[in-house]
Amino acid sequence: MSVEANPGVTYLIEQANKTSVDAKLQPIYAALAEAGGVAAQQYLISVANKTSVQAKLEPLYALIGRASRT
């Protein structure tokens, strides 16, 4: 990640990278959106760019929007 993130966002990103279980990822993504900041936005955007399933993209779009407002 090219942007320096606060320690909480860094921790959440590390945890998201350690799992591939959707049930565990969704709360992490929601926490990233709540925390906001450039690093959180960049991470959520990178996840969306790697996702091709429309049902998974729509919630990510909402989270990216929320992260951009914080």
Order of alpha helices (4+ residues) and beta strands (2+ residues): alpha-alpha-alpha-alpha
